[in-house]
């Protein structure tokens, strides 16, 4: 765990972003990406990406999950400490 300039603890997370859209024309309704991110606060990280959206936060299988809806598409951000 690192410390930011402000003295906050920064942790590395494996982040899985899953975007779900309504089924349309035979296209897959789900698109997923996996990346590693470093942040002090996973919820604040998502809030910065989705400033106009309401966030739903919960834990699932040991991971922190932040879920939101954007332009009719559900987006699920799943953070697991790396």
mmCIF file of the N, C-alpha and C atoms, coordinates in Angstrom:
data_MODEL
# 
_entry.id   MODEL 
# 
loop_
_atom_site.group_PDB 
_atom_site.id 
_atom_site.type_symbol 
_atom_site.label_atom_id 
_atom_site.label_alt_id 
_atom_site.label_comp_id 
_atom_site.label_asym_id 
_atom_site.label_entity_id 
_atom_site.label_seq_id 
_atom_site.pdbx_PDB_ins_code 
_atom_site.Cartn_x 
_atom_site.Cartn_y 
_atom_site.Cartn_z 
_atom_site.occupancy 
_atom_site.B_iso_or_equiv 
_atom_site.pdbx_formal_charge 
_atom_site.auth_seq_id 
_atom_site.auth_comp_id 
_atom_site.auth_asym_id 
_atom_site.auth_atom_id 
_atom_site.pdbx_PDB_model_num 
ATOM 1   N N  . UNK A 1 1  ? 0.838   -1.172  0.000   1.00 0.00 ? 1  UNK A N  1 
ATOM 2   C CA . UNK A 1 1  ? 0.000   0.000   0.000   1.00 0.00 ? 1  UNK A CA 1 
ATOM 3   C C  . UNK A 1 1  ? 0.884   1.236   0.000   1.00 0.00 ? 1  UNK A C  1 
ATOM 4   N N  . UNK A 1 2  ? 0.606   2.176   -0.867  1.00 0.00 ? 2  UNK A N  1 
ATOM 5   C CA . UNK A 1 2  ? 1.363   3.417   -0.975  1.00 0.00 ? 2  UNK A CA 1 
ATOM 6   C C  . UNK A 1 2  ? 0.654   4.524   -0.200  1.00 0.00 ? 2  UNK A C  1 
ATOM 7   N N  . UNK A 1 3  ? 1.357   5.636   -0.049  1.00 0.00 ? 3  UNK A N  1 
ATOM 8   C CA . UNK A 1 3  ? 0.762   6.815   0.582   1.00 0.00 ? 3  UNK A CA 1 
ATOM 9   C C  . UNK A 1 3  ? 0.788   7.939   -0.438  1.00 0.00 ? 3  UNK A C  1 
ATOM 10  N N  . UNK A 1 4  ? -0.352  8.643   -0.575  1.00 0.00 ? 4  UNK A N  1 
ATOM 11  C CA . UNK A 1 4  ? -0.434  9.751   -1.529  1.00 0.00 ? 4  UNK A CA 1 
ATOM 12  C C  . UNK A 1 4  ? 0.222   10.986  -0.938  1.00 0.00 ? 4  UNK A C  1 
ATOM 13  N N  . UNK A 1 5  ? 0.331   12.045  -1.747  1.00 0.00 ? 5  UNK A N  1 
ATOM 14  C CA . UNK A 1 5  ? 0.913   13.302  -1.286  1.00 0.00 ? 5  UNK A CA 1 
ATOM 15  C C  . UNK A 1 5  ? 0.141   13.862  -0.099  1.00 0.00 ? 5  UNK A C  1 
ATOM 16  N N  . UNK A 1 6  ? -1.151  13.636  -0.034  1.00 0.00 ? 6  UNK A N  1 
ATOM 17  C CA . UNK A 1 6  ? -1.988  14.123  1.057   1.00 0.00 ? 6  UNK A CA 1 
ATOM 18  C C  . UNK A 1 6  ? -1.929  13.239  2.292   1.00 0.00 ? 6  UNK A C  1 
ATOM 19  N N  . UNK A 1 7  ? -1.125  12.161  2.257   1.00 0.00 ? 7  UNK A N  1 
ATOM 20  C CA . UNK A 1 7  ? -0.985  11.286  3.406   1.00 0.00 ? 7  UNK A CA 1 
ATOM 21  C C  . UNK A 1 7  ? -1.999  10.151  3.444   1.00 0.00 ? 7  UNK A C  1 
ATOM 22  N N  . UNK A 1 8  ? -2.852  10.043  2.435   1.00 0.00 ? 8  UNK A N  1 
ATOM 23  C CA . UNK A 1 8  ? -3.861  8.986   2.378   1.00 0.00 ? 8  UNK A CA 1 
ATOM 24  C C  . UNK A 1 8  ? -3.225  7.694   1.869   1.00 0.00 ? 8  UNK A C  1 
ATOM 25  N N  . UNK A 1 9  ? -3.765  6.557   2.301   1.00 0.00 ? 9  UNK A N  1 
ATOM 26  C CA . UNK A 1 9  ? -3.292  5.264   1.822   1.00 0.00 ? 9  UNK A CA 1 
ATOM 27  C C  . UNK A 1 9  ? -3.877  4.980   0.446   1.00 0.00 ? 9  UNK A C  1 
ATOM 28  N N  . UNK A 1 10 ? -3.016  4.637   -0.492  1.00 0.00 ? 10 UNK A N  1 
ATOM 29  C CA . UNK A 1 10 ? -3.428  4.306   -1.847  1.00 0.00 ? 10 UNK A CA 1 
ATOM 30  C C  . UNK A 1 10 ? -3.236  2.805   -2.034  1.00 0.00 ? 10 UNK A C  1 
ATOM 31  N N  . UNK A 1 11 ? -4.291  2.115   -2.415  1.00 0.00 ? 11 UNK A N  1 
ATOM 32  C CA . UNK A 1 11 ? -4.222  0.670   -2.625  1.00 0.00 ? 11 UNK A CA 1 
ATOM 33  C C  . UNK A 1 11 ? -4.345  0.356   -4.112  1.00 0.00 ? 11 UNK A C  1 
ATOM 34  N N  . UNK A 1 12 ? -3.769  -0.772  -4.513  1.00 0.00 ? 12 UNK A N  1 
ATOM 35  C CA . UNK A 1 12 ? -3.897  -1.246  -5.892  1.00 0.00 ? 12 UNK A CA 1 
ATOM 36  C C  . UNK A 1 12 ? -5.081  -2.214  -5.932  1.00 0.00 ? 12 UNK A C  1 
ATOM 37  N N  . UNK A 1 13 ? -5.906  -2.062  -6.946  1.00 0.00 ? 13 UNK A N  1 
ATOM 38  C CA . UNK A 1 13 ? -7.092  -2.904  -7.114  1.00 0.00 ? 13 UNK A CA 1 
ATOM 39  C C  . UNK A 1 13 ? -7.124  -3.479  -8.513  1.00 0.00 ? 13 UNK A C  1 
ATOM 40  N N  . UNK A 1 14 ? -7.608  -4.716  -8.608  1.00 0.00 ? 14 UNK A N  1 
ATOM 41  C CA . UNK A 1 14 ? -7.983  -5.253  -9.910  1.00 0.00 ? 14 UNK A CA 1 
ATOM 42  C C  . UNK A 1 14 ? -9.420  -4.779  -10.117 1.00 0.00 ? 14 UNK A C  1 
ATOM 43  N N  . UNK A 1 15 ? -9.647  -4.069  -11.185 1.00 0.00 ? 15 UNK A N  1 
ATOM 44  C CA . UNK A 1 15 ? -10.959 -3.494  -11.468 1.00 0.00 ? 15 UNK A CA 1 
ATOM 45  C C  . UNK A 1 15 ? -11.562 -4.180  -12.683 1.00 0.00 ? 15 UNK A C  1 
ATOM 46  N N  . UNK A 1 16 ? -12.747 -4.749  -12.487 1.00 0.00 ? 16 UNK A N  1 
ATOM 47  C CA . UNK A 1 16 ? -13.506 -5.337  -13.590 1.00 0.00 ? 16 UNK A CA 1 
ATOM 48  C C  . UNK A 1 16 ? -14.678 -4.406  -13.858 1.00 0.00 ? 16 UNK A C  1 
ATOM 49  N N  . UNK A 1 17 ? -14.757 -3.901  -15.078 1.00 0.00 ? 17 UNK A N  1 
ATOM 50  C CA . UNK A 1 17 ? -15.864 -3.030  -15.480 1.00 0.00 ? 17 UNK A CA 1 
ATOM 51  C C  . UNK A 1 17 ? -16.741 -3.817  -16.440 1.00 0.00 ? 17 UNK A C  1 
ATOM 52  N N  . UNK A 1 18 ? -17.989 -3.992  -16.055 1.00 0.00 ? 18 UNK A N  1 
ATOM 53  C CA . UNK A 1 18 ? -18.947 -4.748  -16.878 1.00 0.00 ? 18 UNK A CA 1 
ATOM 54  C C  . UNK A 1 18 ? -20.066 -3.805  -17.294 1.00 0.00 ? 18 UNK A C  1 
ATOM 55  N N  . UNK A 1 19 ? -20.243 -3.623  -18.586 1.00 0.00 ? 19 UNK A N  1 
ATOM 56  C CA . UNK A 1 19 ? -21.300 -2.766  -19.120 1.00 0.00 ? 19 UNK A CA 1 
ATOM 57  C C  . UNK A 1 19 ? -22.377 -3.653  -19.722 1.00 0.00 ? 19 UNK A C  1 
ATOM 58  N N  . UNK A 1 20 ? -23.615 -3.445  -19.288 1.00 0.00 ? 20 UNK A N  1 
ATOM 59  C CA . UNK A 1 20 ? -24.749 -4.229  -19.802 1.00 0.00 ? 20 UNK A CA 1 
ATOM 60  C C  . UNK A 1 20 ? -25.739 -3.292  -20.462 1.00 0.00 ? 20 UNK A C  1 
ATOM 61  N N  . UNK A 1 21 ? -26.093 -3.627  -21.682 1.00 0.00 ? 21 UNK A N  1 
ATOM 62  C CA . UNK A 1 21 ? -27.101 -2.848  -22.384 1.00 0.00 ? 21 UNK A CA 1 
ATOM 63  C C  . UNK A 1 21 ? -28.252 -3.766  -22.767 1.00 0.00 ? 21 UNK A C  1 
ATOM 64  N N  . UNK A 1 22 ? -29.391 -3.189  -23.081 1.00 0.00 ? 22 UNK A N  1 
ATOM 65  C CA . UNK A 1 22 ? -30.509 -4.032  -23.521 1.00 0.00 ? 22 UNK A CA 1 
ATOM 66  C C  . UNK A 1 22 ? -30.108 -4.838  -24.758 1.00 0.00 ? 22 UNK A C  1 
ATOM 67  N N  . UNK A 1 23 ? -30.624 -6.055  -24.869 1.00 0.00 ? 23 UNK A N  1 
ATOM 68  C CA . UNK A 1 23 ? -30.351 -6.896  -26.032 1.00 0.00 ? 23 UNK A CA 1 
ATOM 69  C C  . UNK A 1 23 ? -30.828 -6.185  -27.285 1.00 0.00 ? 23 UNK A C  1 
ATOM 70  N N  . UNK A 1 24 ? -29.958 -6.185  -28.300 1.00 0.00 ? 24 UNK A N  1 
ATOM 71  C CA . UNK A 1 24 ? -30.287 -5.415  -29.494 1.00 0.00 ? 24 UNK A CA 1 
ATOM 72  C C  . UNK A 1 24 ? -29.633 -6.040  -30.718 1.00 0.00 ? 24 UNK A C  1 
ATOM 73  N N  . UNK A 1 25 ? -30.426 -6.465  -31.658 1.00 0.00 ? 25 UNK A N  1 
ATOM 74  C CA . UNK A 1 25 ? -29.929 -6.920  -32.951 1.00 0.00 ? 25 UNK A CA 1 
ATOM 75  C C  . UNK A 1 25 ? -28.904 -8.031  -32.910 1.00 0.00 ? 25 UNK A C  1 
ATOM 76  N N  . UNK A 1 26 ? -28.961 -8.914  -31.928 1.00 0.00 ? 26 UNK A N  1 
ATOM 77  C CA . UNK A 1 26 ? -28.032 -10.034 -31.880 1.00 0.00 ? 26 UNK A CA 1 
ATOM 78  C C  . UNK A 1 26 ? -26.673 -9.702  -31.295 1.00 0.00 ? 26 UNK A C  1 
ATOM 79  N N  . UNK A 1 27 ? -26.418 -8.444  -30.946 1.00 0.00 ? 27 UNK A N  1 
ATOM 80  C CA . UNK A 1 27 ? -25.142 -8.077  -30.341 1.00 0.00 ? 27 UNK A CA 1 
ATOM 81  C C  . UNK A 1 27 ? -25.103 -8.569  -28.898 1.00 0.00 ? 27 UNK A C  1 
ATOM 82  N N  . UNK A 1 28 ? -23.914 -8.860  -28.421 1.00 0.00 ? 28 UNK A N  1 
ATOM 83  C CA . UNK A 1 28 ? -23.764 -9.255  -27.021 1.00 0.00 ? 28 UNK A CA 1 
ATOM 84  C C  . UNK A 1 28 ? -24.145 -8.079  -26.131 1.00 0.00 ? 28 UNK A C  1 
ATOM 85  N N  . UNK A 1 29 ? -25.006 -8.301  -25.148 1.00 0.00 ? 29 UNK A N  1 
ATOM 86  C CA . UNK A 1 29 ? -25.431 -7.198  -24.296 1.00 0.00 ? 29 UNK A CA 1 
ATOM 87  C C  . UNK A 1 29 ? -24.405 -6.835  -23.217 1.00 0.00 ? 29 UNK A C  1 
ATOM 88  N N  . UNK A 1 30 ? -23.307 -7.590  -23.120 1.00 0.00 ? 30 UNK A N  1 
ATOM 89  C CA . UNK A 1 30 ? -22.321 -7.335  -22.068 1.00 0.00 ? 30 UNK A CA 1 
ATOM 90  C C  . UNK A 1 30 ? -20.943 -7.113  -22.665 1.00 0.00 ? 30 UNK A C  1 
ATOM 91  N N  . UNK A 1 31 ? -20.268 -6.089  -22.145 1.00 0.00 ? 31 UNK A N  1 
ATOM 92  C CA . UNK A 1 31 ? -18.883 -5.806  -22.533 1.00 0.00 ? 31 UNK A CA 1 
ATOM 93  C C  . UNK A 1 31 ? -18.097 -5.682  -21.232 1.00 0.00 ? 31 UNK A C  1 
ATOM 94  N N  . UNK A 1 32 ? -16.971 -6.388  -21.108 1.00 0.00 ? 32 UNK A N  1 
ATOM 95  C CA . UNK A 1 32 ? -16.175 -6.362  -19.880 1.00 0.00 ? 32 UNK A CA 1 
ATOM 96  C C  . UNK A 1 32 ? -14.746 -5.925  -20.166 1.00 0.00 ? 32 UNK A C  1 
ATOM 97  N N  . UNK A 1 33 ? -14.178 -5.218  -19.191 1.00 0.00 ? 33 UNK A N  1 
ATOM 98  C CA . UNK A 1 33 ? -12.768 -4.823  -19.245 1.00 0.00 ? 33 UNK A CA 1 
ATOM 99  C C  . UNK A 1 33 ? -12.158 -5.100  -17.877 1.00 0.00 ? 33 UNK A C  1 
ATOM 100 N N  . UNK A 1 34 ? -10.896 -5.468  -17.853 1.00 0.00 ? 34 UNK A N  1 
ATOM 101 C CA . UNK A 1 34 ? -10.168 -5.697  -16.612 1.00 0.00 ? 34 UNK A CA 1 
ATOM 102 C C  . UNK A 1 34 ? -8.914  -4.838  -16.641 1.00 0.00 ? 34 UNK A C  1 
ATOM 103 N N  . UNK A 1 35 ? -8.662  -4.133  -15.520 1.00 0.00 ? 35 UNK A N  1 
ATOM 104 C CA . UNK A 1 35 ? -7.473  -3.295  -15.431 1.00 0.00 ? 35 UNK A CA 1 
ATOM 105 C C  . UNK A 1 35 ? -7.024  -3.213  -13.978 1.00 0.00 ? 35 UNK A C  1 
ATOM 106 N N  . UNK A 1 36 ? -5.828  -2.738  -13.753 1.00 0.00 ? 36 UNK A N  1 
ATOM 107 C CA . UNK A 1 36 ? -5.329  -2.480  -12.414 1.00 0.00 ? 36 UNK A CA 1 
ATOM 108 C C  . UNK A 1 36 ? -5.326  -0.974  -12.199 1.00 0.00 ? 36 UNK A C  1 
ATOM 109 N N  . UNK A 1 37 ? -5.879  -0.543  -11.061 1.00 0.00 ? 37 UNK A N  1 
ATOM 110 C CA . UNK A 1 37 ? -5.912  0.886   -10.735 1.00 0.00 ? 37 UNK A CA 1 
ATOM 111 C C  . UNK A 1 37 ? -5.408  1.085   -9.317  1.00 0.00 ? 37 UNK A C  1 
ATOM 112 N N  . UNK A 1 38 ? -4.891  2.269   -9.045  1.00 0.00 ? 38 UNK A N  1 
ATOM 113 C CA . UNK A 1 38 ? -4.479  2.650   -7.701  1.00 0.00 ? 38 UNK A CA 1 
ATOM 114 C C  . UNK A 1 38 ? -5.352  3.812   -7.276  1.00 0.00 ? 38 UNK A C  1 
ATOM 115 N N  . UNK A 1 39 ? -5.974  3.693   -6.105  1.00 0.00 ? 39 UNK A N  1 
ATOM 116 C CA . UNK A 1 39 ? -6.855  4.743   -5.620  1.00 0.00 ? 39 UNK A CA 1 
ATOM 117 C C  . UNK A 1 39 ? -6.937  4.704   -4.100  1.00 0.00 ? 39 UNK A C  1 
ATOM 118 N N  . UNK A 1 40 ? -7.247  5.850   -3.519  1.00 0.00 ? 40 UNK A N  1 
ATOM 119 C CA . UNK A 1 40 ? -7.468  5.941   -2.081  1.00 0.00 ? 40 UNK A CA 1 
ATOM 120 C C  . UNK A 1 40 ? -8.871  5.443   -1.738  1.00 0.00 ? 40 UNK A C  1 
ATOM 121 N N  . UNK A 1 41 ? -9.823  5.676   -2.657  1.00 0.00 ? 41 UNK A N  1 
ATOM 122 C CA . UNK A 1 41 ? -11.229 5.395   -2.394  1.00 0.00 ? 41 UNK A CA 1 
ATOM 123 C C  . UNK A 1 41 ? -11.911 4.938   -3.684  1.00 0.00 ? 41 UNK A C  1 
ATOM 124 N N  . UNK A 1 42 ? -12.258 3.645   -3.788  1.00 0.00 ? 42 UNK A N  1 
ATOM 125 C CA . UNK A 1 42 ? -12.888 3.146   -5.003  1.00 0.00 ? 42 UNK A CA 1 
ATOM 126 C C  . UNK A 1 42 ? -14.203 3.861   -5.360  1.00 0.00 ? 42 UNK A C  1 
ATOM 127 N N  . UNK A 1 43 ? -15.001 4.223   -4.359  1.00 0.00 ? 43 UNK A N  1 
ATOM 128 C CA . UNK A 1 43 ? -16.269 4.908   -4.638  1.00 0.00 ? 43 UNK A CA 1 
ATOM 129 C C  . UNK A 1 43 ? -15.994 6.283   -5.241  1.00 0.00 ? 43 UNK A C  1 
ATOM 130 N N  . UNK A 1 44 ? -15.040 7.013   -4.696  1.00 0.00 ? 44 UNK A N  1 
ATOM 131 C CA . UNK A 1 44 ? -14.674 8.326   -5.243  1.00 0.00 ? 44 UNK A CA 1 
ATOM 132 C C  . UNK A 1 44 ? -14.104 8.182   -6.662  1.00 0.00 ? 44 UNK A C  1 
ATOM 133 N N  . UNK A 1 45 ? -13.394 7.082   -6.915  1.00 0.00 ? 45 UNK A N  1 
ATOM 134 C CA . UNK A 1 45 ? -12.847 6.815   -8.249  1.00 0.00 ? 45 UNK A CA 1 
ATOM 135 C C  . UNK A 1 45 ? -13.977 6.721   -9.269  1.00 0.00 ? 45 UNK A C  1 
ATOM 136 N N  . UNK A 1 46 ? -15.033 5.958   -8.933  1.00 0.00 ? 46 UNK A N  1 
ATOM 137 C CA . UNK A 1 46 ? -16.172 5.808   -9.844  1.00 0.00 ? 46 UNK A CA 1 
ATOM 138 C C  . UNK A 1 46 ? -16.952 7.118   -9.950  1.00 0.00 ? 46 UNK A C  1 
ATOM 139 N N  . UNK A 1 47 ? -17.092 7.823   -8.832  1.00 0.00 ? 47 UNK A N  1 
ATOM 140 C CA . UNK A 1 47 ? -17.801 9.106   -8.855  1.00 0.00 ? 47 UNK A CA 1 
ATOM 141 C C  . UNK A 1 47 ? -17.132 10.081  -9.814  1.00 0.00 ? 47 UNK A C  1 
ATOM 142 N N  . UNK A 1 48 ? -15.813 10.046  -9.886  1.00 0.00 ? 48 UNK A N  1 
ATOM 143 C CA . UNK A 1 48 ? -15.085 10.914  -10.809 1.00 0.00 ? 48 UNK A CA 1 
ATOM 144 C C  . UNK A 1 48 ? -15.372 10.529  -12.263 1.00 0.00 ? 48 UNK A C  1 
ATOM 145 N N  . UNK A 1 49 ? -15.579 9.226   -12.522 1.00 0.00 ? 49 UNK A N  1 
ATOM 146 C CA . UNK A 1 49 ? -15.890 8.759   -13.878 1.00 0.00 ? 49 UNK A CA 1 
ATOM 147 C C  . UNK A 1 49 ? -17.350 9.009   -14.249 1.00 0.00 ? 49 UNK A C  1 
ATOM 148 N N  . UNK A 1 50 ? -18.239 8.934   -13.266 1.00 0.00 ? 50 UNK A N  1 
ATOM 149 C CA . UNK A 1 50 ? -19.687 9.038   -13.485 1.00 0.00 ? 50 UNK A CA 1 
ATOM 150 C C  . UNK A 1 50 ? -20.277 10.132  -12.578 1.00 0.00 ? 50 UNK A C  1 
ATOM 151 N N  . UNK A 1 51 ? -19.888 11.401  -12.757 1.00 0.00 ? 51 UNK A N  1 
ATOM 152 C CA . UNK A 1 51 ? -20.293 12.452  -11.821 1.00 0.00 ? 51 UNK A CA 1 
ATOM 153 C C  . UNK A 1 51 ? -21.795 12.746  -11.793 1.00 0.00 ? 51 UNK A C  1 
ATOM 154 N N  . UNK A 1 52 ? -22.510 12.436  -12.846 1.00 0.00 ? 52 UNK A N  1 
ATOM 155 C CA . UNK A 1 52 ? -23.943 12.741  -12.925 1.00 0.00 ? 52 UNK A CA 1 
ATOM 156 C C  . UNK A 1 52 ? -24.835 11.582  -12.501 1.00 0.00 ? 52 UNK A C  1 
ATOM 157 N N  . UNK A 1 53 ? -24.242 10.451  -12.123 1.00 0.00 ? 53 UNK A N  1 
ATOM 158 C CA . UNK A 1 53 ? -25.016 9.234   -11.869 1.00 0.00 ? 53 UNK A CA 1 
ATOM 159 C C  . UNK A 1 53 ? -25.125 8.917   -10.385 1.00 0.00 ? 53 UNK A C  1 
ATOM 160 N N  . UNK A 1 54 ? -26.232 8.268   -10.032 1.00 0.00 ? 54 UNK A N  1 
ATOM 161 C CA . UNK A 1 54 ? -26.425 7.763   -8.674  1.00 0.00 ? 54 UNK A CA 1 
ATOM 162 C C  . UNK A 1 54 ? -25.716 6.423   -8.576  1.00 0.00 ? 54 UNK A C  1 
ATOM 163 N N  . UNK A 1 55 ? -24.988 6.216   -7.474  1.00 0.00 ? 55 UNK A N  1 
ATOM 164 C CA . UNK A 1 55 ? -24.213 5.000   -7.312  1.00 0.00 ? 55 UNK A CA 1 
ATOM 165 C C  . UNK A 1 55 ? -24.841 4.086   -6.268  1.00 0.00 ? 55 UNK A C  1 
ATOM 166 N N  . UNK A 1 56 ? -24.808 2.794   -6.549  1.00 0.00 ? 56 UNK A N  1 
ATOM 167 C CA . UNK A 1 56 ? -25.229 1.767   -5.599  1.00 0.00 ? 56 UNK A CA 1 
ATOM 168 C C  . UNK A 1 56 ? -23.958 1.027   -5.188  1.00 0.00 ? 56 UNK A C  1 
ATOM 169 N N  . UNK A 1 57 ? -23.683 0.958   -3.878  1.00 0.00 ? 57 UNK A N  1 
ATOM 170 C CA . UNK A 1 57 ? -22.438 0.365   -3.393  1.00 0.00 ? 57 UNK A CA 1 
ATOM 171 C C  . UNK A 1 57 ? -22.766 -0.821  -2.483  1.00 0.00 ? 57 UNK A C  1 
ATOM 172 N N  . UNK A 1 58 ? -22.089 -1.956  -2.733  1.00 0.00 ? 58 UNK A N  1 
ATOM 173 C CA . UNK A 1 58 ? -22.280 -3.135  -1.888  1.00 0.00 ? 58 UNK A CA 1 
ATOM 174 C C  . UNK A 1 58 ? -21.078 -4.056  -2.027  1.00 0.00 ? 58 UNK A C  1 
ATOM 175 N N  . UNK A 1 59 ? -20.999 -5.063  -1.167  1.00 0.00 ? 59 UNK A N  1 
ATOM 176 C CA . UNK A 1 59 ? -19.934 -6.064  -1.253  1.00 0.00 ? 59 UNK A CA 1 
ATOM 177 C C  . UNK A 1 59 ? -20.492 -7.358  -1.815  1.00 0.00 ? 59 UNK A C  1 
ATOM 178 N N  . UNK A 1 60 ? -19.676 -8.017  -2.632  1.00 0.00 ? 60 UNK A N  1 
ATOM 179 C CA . UNK A 1 60 ? -20.078 -9.274  -3.252  1.00 0.00 ? 60 UNK A CA 1 
ATOM 180 C C  . UNK A 1 60 ? -18.850 -10.170 -3.367  1.00 0.00 ? 60 UNK A C  1 
ATOM 181 N N  . UNK A 1 61 ? -18.876 -11.313 -2.686  1.00 0.00 ? 61 UNK A N  1 
ATOM 182 C CA . UNK A 1 61 ? -17.781 -12.293 -2.744  1.00 0.00 ? 61 UNK A CA 1 
ATOM 183 C C  . UNK A 1 61 ? -16.429 -11.654 -2.415  1.00 0.00 ? 61 UNK A C  1 
ATOM 184 N N  . UNK A 1 62 ? -16.390 -10.791 -1.408  1.00 0.00 ? 62 UNK A N  1 
ATOM 185 C CA . UNK A 1 62 ? -15.149 -10.166 -0.969  1.00 0.00 ? 62 UNK A CA 1 
ATOM 186 C C  . UNK A 1 62 ? -14.697 -8.978  -1.792  1.00 0.00 ? 62 UNK A C  1 
ATOM 187 N N  . UNK A 1 63 ? -15.449 -8.603  -2.805  1.00 0.00 ? 63 UNK A N  1 
ATOM 188 C CA . UNK A 1 63 ? -15.096 -7.455  -3.643  1.00 0.00 ? 63 UNK A CA 1 
ATOM 189 C C  . UNK A 1 63 ? -16.056 -6.301  -3.366  1.00 0.00 ? 63 UNK A C  1 
ATOM 190 N N  . UNK A 1 64 ? -15.572 -5.087  -3.530  1.00 0.00 ? 64 UNK A N  1 
ATOM 191 C CA . UNK A 1 64 ? -16.425 -3.912  -3.426  1.00 0.00 ? 64 UNK A CA 1 
ATOM 192 C C  . UNK A 1 64 ? -17.024 -3.656  -4.801  1.00 0.00 ? 64 UNK A C  1 
ATOM 193 N N  . UNK A 1 65 ? -18.349 -3.538  -4.865  1.00 0.00 ? 65 UNK A N  1 
ATOM 194 C CA . UNK A 1 65 ? -19.039 -3.341  -6.135  1.00 0.00 ? 65 UNK A CA 1 
ATOM 195 C C  . UNK A 1 65 ? -19.724 -1.979  -6.119  1.00 0.00 ? 65 UNK A C  1 
ATOM 196 N N  . UNK A 1 66 ? -19.514 -1.227  -7.189  1.00 0.00 ? 66 UNK A N  1 
ATOM 197 C CA . UNK A 1 66 ? -20.189 0.056   -7.377  1.00 0.00 ? 66 UNK A CA 1 
ATOM 198 C C  . UNK A 1 66 ? -20.947 -0.066  -8.691  1.00 0.00 ? 66 UNK A C  1 
ATOM 199 N N  . UNK A 1 67 ? -22.263 0.125   -8.628  1.00 0.00 ? 67 UNK A N  1 
ATOM 200 C CA . UNK A 1 67 ? -23.122 -0.072  -9.792  1.00 0.00 ? 67 UNK A CA 1 
ATOM 201 C C  . UNK A 1 67 ? -23.852 1.225   -10.107 1.00 0.00 ? 67 UNK A C  1 
ATOM 202 N N  . UNK A 1 68 ? -24.027 1.514   -11.383 1.00 0.00 ? 68 UNK A N  1 
ATOM 203 C CA . UNK A 1 68 ? -24.738 2.715   -11.797 1.00 0.00 ? 68 UNK A CA 1 
ATOM 204 C C  . UNK A 1 68 ? -25.408 2.484   -13.143 1.00 0.00 ? 68 UNK A C  1 
ATOM 205 N N  . UNK A 1 69 ? -26.266 3.395   -13.520 1.00 0.00 ? 69 UNK A N  1 
ATOM 206 C CA . UNK A 1 69 ? -26.899 3.353   -14.832 1.00 0.00 ? 69 UNK A CA 1 
ATOM 207 C C  . UNK A 1 69 ? -26.516 4.626   -15.564 1.00 0.00 ? 69 UNK A C  1 
ATOM 208 N N  . UNK A 1 70 ? -26.119 4.483   -16.822 1.00 0.00 ? 70 UNK A N  1 
ATOM 209 C CA . UNK A 1 70 ? -25.669 5.626   -17.624 1.00 0.00 ? 70 UNK A CA 1 
ATOM 210 C C  . UNK A 1 70 ? -26.206 5.457   -19.049 1.00 0.00 ? 70 UNK A C  1 
ATOM 211 N N  . UNK A 1 71 ? -27.035 6.384   -19.490 1.00 0.00 ? 71 UNK A N  1 
ATOM 212 C CA . UNK A 1 71 ? -27.612 6.344   -20.846 1.00 0.00 ? 71 UNK A CA 1 
ATOM 213 C C  . UNK A 1 71 ? -28.306 5.014   -21.147 1.00 0.00 ? 71 UNK A C  1 
ATOM 214 N N  . UNK A 1 72 ? -29.069 4.497   -20.174 1.00 0.00 ? 72 UNK A N  1 
ATOM 215 C CA . UNK A 1 72 ? -29.812 3.254   -20.379 1.00 0.00 ? 72 UNK A CA 1 
ATOM 216 C C  . UNK A 1 72 ? -28.979 1.994   -20.257 1.00 0.00 ? 72 UNK A C  1 
ATOM 217 N N  . UNK A 1 73 ? -27.717 2.123   -19.883 1.00 0.00 ? 73 UNK A N  1 
ATOM 218 C CA . UNK A 1 73 ? -26.819 0.984   -19.773 1.00 0.00 ? 73 UNK A CA 1 
ATOM 219 C C  . UNK A 1 73 ? -26.386 0.835   -18.311 1.00 0.00 ? 73 UNK A C  1 
ATOM 220 N N  . UNK A 1 74 ? -26.478 -0.378  -17.760 1.00 0.00 ? 74 UNK A N  1 
ATOM 221 C CA . UNK A 1 74 ? -25.984 -0.637  -16.415 1.00 0.00 ? 74 UNK A CA 1 
ATOM 222 C C  . UNK A 1 74 ? -24.483 -0.827  -16.477 1.00 0.00 ? 74 UNK A C  1 
ATOM 223 N N  . UNK A 1 75 ? -23.770 -0.191  -15.543 1.00 0.00 ? 75 UNK A N  1 
ATOM 224 C CA . UNK A 1 75 ? -22.319 -0.348  -15.465 1.00 0.00 ? 75 UNK A CA 1 
ATOM 225 C C  . UNK A 1 75 ? -21.973 -0.808  -14.058 1.00 0.00 ? 75 UNK A C  1 
ATOM 226 N N  . UNK A 1 76 ? -21.214 -1.894  -13.983 1.00 0.00 ? 76 UNK A N  1 
ATOM 227 C CA . UNK A 1 76 ? -20.809 -2.467  -12.704 1.00 0.00 ? 76 UNK A CA 1 
ATOM 228 C C  . UNK A 1 76 ? -19.287 -2.387  -12.609 1.00 0.00 ? 76 UNK A C  1 
ATOM 229 N N  . UNK A 1 77 ? -18.794 -1.721  -11.560 1.00 0.00 ? 77 UNK A N  1 
ATOM 230 C CA . UNK A 1 77 ? -17.371 -1.608  -11.277 1.00 0.00 ? 77 UNK A CA 1 
ATOM 231 C C  . UNK A 1 77 ? -17.089 -2.508  -10.081 1.00 0.00 ? 77 UNK A C  1 
ATOM 232 N N  . UNK A 1 78 ? -16.251 -3.513  -10.256 1.00 0.00 ? 78 UNK A N  1 
ATOM 233 C CA . UNK A 1 78 ? -15.943 -4.460  -9.187  1.00 0.00 ? 78 UNK A CA 1 
ATOM 234 C C  . UNK A 1 78 ? -14.458 -4.340  -8.819  1.00 0.00 ? 78 UNK A C  1 
ATOM 235 N N  . UNK A 1 79 ? -14.209 -3.908  -7.574  1.00 0.00 ? 79 UNK A N  1 
ATOM 236 C CA . UNK A 1 79 ? -12.849 -3.683  -7.087  1.00 0.00 ? 79 UNK A CA 1 
ATOM 237 C C  . UNK A 1 79 ? -12.425 -4.814  -6.153  1.00 0.00 ? 79 UNK A C  1 
ATOM 238 N N  . UNK A 1 80 ? -11.288 -5.431  -6.446  1.00 0.00 ? 80 UNK A N  1 
ATOM 239 C CA . UNK A 1 80 ? -10.724 -6.449  -5.569  1.00 0.00 ? 80 UNK A CA 1 
ATOM 240 C C  . UNK A 1 80 ? -9.262  -6.090  -5.347  1.00 0.00 ? 80 UNK A C  1 
ATOM 241 N N  . UNK A 1 81 ? -8.842  -6.033  -4.066  1.00 0.00 ? 81 UNK A N  1 
ATOM 242 C CA . UNK A 1 81 ? -7.462  -5.632  -3.783  1.00 0.00 ? 81 UNK A CA 1 
ATOM 243 C C  . UNK A 1 81 ? -6.488  -6.579  -4.459  1.00 0.00 ? 81 UNK A C  1 
ATOM 244 N N  . UNK A 1 82 ? -5.505  -5.979  -5.113  1.00 0.00 ? 82 UNK A N  1 
ATOM 245 C CA . UNK A 1 82 ? -4.505  -6.767  -5.860  1.00 0.00 ? 82 UNK A CA 1 
ATOM 246 C C  . UNK A 1 82 ? -3.399  -7.245  -4.957  1.00 0.00 ? 82 UNK A C  1 
# 
